């Protein structure tokens, strides 16, 4: 199984096209959007290629493959342009191995403030525009960075969860890796999930 994560598109149609091309080339099963999809936000500069209606139309082509959460810049008006739900503050995905992905934008829930999770679960968030793939105590953290307005001198990026079965004595064991990848293909951050 492969999941593709993107955050902080901020209404930029040009960056959204690049992200959707990477999603198509990745072979991922689902596109998980972590908020701040259409609005640039008052604290951010207006990105080149800012076209929220066009961005919505591009995303709507993949509506049947999208799981999304609301960011602090998203509104009910934005939802009116989208053919997939995105107004929930969080969502959850249960993986085949029983591990839970807690999906959120990051402004309400994050690595410091989250519901009770089990050891090995993953908090997936955006908001900071900074790439993260790491283990913190008994949880894993993934932030795919920003598609449009990266910070901290990092390039624009996306996240991946890649899982594959490894044949070992005693049977098949699943191996999963969280990665943050630039659109040029450079792995910026990576962590293997313990079995």
Helices and strands as residue ranges (DSSP letters): E 2-6, H 13-26, E 30-33, H 52-60, G 63-65, E 66-68, H 76-81, E 90-94, E 100-104, E 122-124, E 131-136, E 139-144, E 157-168, E 171-182, E 187-193
